């Protein structure tokens, strides 16, 4: 039985919107797309290679799927650990509107059967293989609210923006986590891997 993991790029103030470029996601008037680019370094690349090496399948929201599908099918170098896995492994898209995905190996899961299908796919993976979610903000929040995420990889970059869509919005389910691993890259990105452990606890000093 596999596990479901979420990997997300965040600013210091928790923004996850459009890390890769100005045109990636300008919804809501977001004008700071591409905020990750100045901090890209070998340490980040090495970590992402490790993540993709563990992939057994991918679960994506529609917006992230369309961004990936517009790029990765044209990059088919078998020596590229990210391209080879994204193009070769099964991909599942959570969408009620996408009907005919053009990227080979893609299955659309509609909202009515989403939770049961996610559990089925995850449980069908062998050993420690991961059903990986990358980005996919709305889907990530939906999964977290239902305790479906087994591990979170949070890459926190040394910049804050003051606006933009956040991974953990107001009203999110209070959840405690166990730190499994931590490292820092050359340009100051803090990479933390957490395992949710249940509801947050509270007390008084």
C-alpha positions in Angstrom: 0.0 0.0 0.0 1.4 3.4 -1.0 1.0 6.8 0.6 -0.2 10.2 -0.5 2.3 13.0 -0.4 1.9 16.7 -1.1 4.9 18.8 -2.3 4.4 22.5 -2.4 6.5 25.6 -2.9 5.7 28.4 -0.3 6.8 31.9 0.5 7.5 32.9 4.1 3.9 34.1 4.4 2.5 30.9 3.0 1.7 31.9 -0.6 1.8 29.1 -3.1 0.4 30.8 -6.1 2.3 31.0 -9.4 5.8 30.2 -8.2 7.2 29.5 -11.7 6.3 32.5 -13.8 4.2 35.6 -14.3 1.7 33.9 -16.6 1.3 30.7 -14.5 -1.7 31.9 -12.4 -2.6 35.6 -12.4 -6.1 34.9 -11.0 -7.3 37.3 -8.4 -5.0 40.0 -9.9 -1.9 38.2 -8.6 1.0 40.2 -10.0 4.0 38.4 -8.4 4.2 35.2 -10.4 7.7 33.7 -10.7 8.8 34.5 -7.1 10.6 31.2 -6.8 12.9 31.7 -9.8 15.7 33.8 -8.0 16.1 31.1 -5.4 16.4 28.0 -7.7 19.6 26.1 -6.9 21.2 22.7 -7.0 19.9 21.8 -3.5 16.3 22.4 -4.6 16.9 20.4 -7.8 18.4 17.5 -5.9 15.5 17.4 -3.5 12.9 17.4 -6.3 14.8 14.5 -8.0 14.5 12.5 -4.8 10.8 13.2 -4.6 10.1 12.1 -8.2 12.2 9.0 -7.7 9.6 7.8 -5.1 6.6 8.5 -7.4 4.2 5.7 -8.3 1.5 7.9 -9.7 0.4 11.6 -9.7 -2.8 13.3 -8.5 -3.3 16.8 -9.8 -5.8 19.6 -9.8 -6.9 20.8 -13.2 -4.9 24.0 -13.3 -1.7 22.3 -12.3 -2.4 19.5 -14.7 -2.9 21.9 -17.6 0.4 23.7 -16.8 2.2 20.3 -16.7 0.5 19.0 -19.8 1.5 22.1 -21.7 5.2 21.5 -21.0 6.3 18.0 -20.1 5.0 16.0 -23.1 7.4 18.0 -25.2 10.3 17.0 -22.9 10.8 13.3 -23.2 14.5 12.8 -22.3 14.5 9.3 -20.6 17.5 10.5 -18.5 15.5 13.3 -17.0 14.1 11.9 -13.7 11.2 14.3 -13.6 10.2 14.2 -17.3 10.4 10.4 -17.5 8.2 9.9 -14.5 5.6 12.5 -15.4 5.3 11.1 -18.9 5.5 7.5 -18.0 3.6 7.0 -14.8 -0.2 7.2 -14.3 -1.7 10.6 -13.8 -5.1 11.3 -12.2 -6.8 14.7 -12.5 -9.5 15.8 -10.1 -12.0 17.7 -12.3 -15.7 17.9 -13.0 -15.1 19.7 -16.3 -12.1 18.1 -18.1 -13.5 15.4 -20.4 -10.8 14.5 -22.9 -7.3 14.9 -21.5 -4.7 14.8 -24.2 -1.7 13.7 -22.1 -1.1 9.9 -22.4 -1.7 8.0 -19.2 -4.2 10.4 -17.7 -7.5 9.5 -15.9 -10.0 12.1 -14.9 -11.7 11.6 -11.5 -14.9 13.6 -11.0 -16.0 15.0 -7.7 -18.6 12.4 -6.9 -16.1 9.6 -6.6 -13.0 11.6 -5.8 -12.3 10.4 -2.2 -12.9 6.7 -2.9 -10.9 6.7 -6.1 -7.9 8.4 -4.4 -7.9 5.8 -1.7 -8.2 3.0 -4.2 -5.3 4.3 -6.3 -3.1 4.9 -3.2 -3.8 1.5 -1.8 -3.0 -0.1 -5.2 0.5 1.2 -5.2 3.3 -1.2 -4.3 5.6 -0.8 -1.3 6.5 2.7 -0.4 5.5 4.2 -3.8 3.8 7.6 -3.5 0.7 9.0 -5.0 2.1 12.5 -5.4 0.3 15.8 -5.4 2.3 18.8 -6.7 1.0 22.3 -6.3 -2.8 22.0 -7.0 -3.9 24.4 -4.3 -7.6 23.8 -4.2 -7.1 20.0 -4.3 -4.4 20.2 -1.6 -6.8 22.0 0.7 -9.5 19.5 0.0 -7.2 16.6 0.8 -5.9 18.2 4.0 -9.4 18.9 5.2 -10.2 15.2 4.9 -7.0 13.9 6.5 -6.0 12.2 3.3 -2.4 13.5 3.1 0.2 11.1 4.7 3.2 13.4 4.3 3.9 17.1 3.3 7.1 18.4 1.6 7.1 22.1 2.2 9.8 24.1 0.4 9.8 27.5 2.0 11.6 30.2 0.1 13.1 33.4 1.7 10.6 35.9 0.3 7.2 37.2 1.5 4.6 38.8 -0.7 1.7 39.9 1.4 -0.9 38.7 -1.1 -1.7 35.6 -3.1 -3.4 32.2 -2.6 -2.1 30.3 0.5 -1.9 26.6 1.2 -3.3 27.0 4.7 -6.2 29.5 4.5 -8.2 30.9 7.4 -10.6 28.2 8.7 -8.3 25.3 7.8 -8.5 22.2 10.0 -6.2 22.6 13.0 -3.7 19.8 12.6 -0.5 18.8 14.4 2.5 17.4 12.5 5.7 15.4 13.2 8.9 16.7 11.5 10.5 13.8 9.6 13.3 15.6 7.8 14.8 19.1 7.3 17.5 20.7 5.2 18.4 24.1 3.8 19.7 24.8 0.3 22.5 27.1 -0.8 20.2 30.1 -1.5 18.2 29.8 1.7 15.3 27.6 0.9 14.1 25.6 4.0 12.8 22.2 3.0 10.7 20.4 5.7 8.9 17.0 5.5 6.1 16.6 7.9 3.7 13.8 8.8 0.2 14.8 10.1 -0.4 13.3 13.5 -4.0 14.3 14.2 -5.8 17.3 15.7 -3.8 20.1 17.1 -3.5 20.2 21.0 -3.7 23.3 23.1 -2.5 24.2 26.6 -1.2 26.9 28.9 2.3 27.7 30.0 
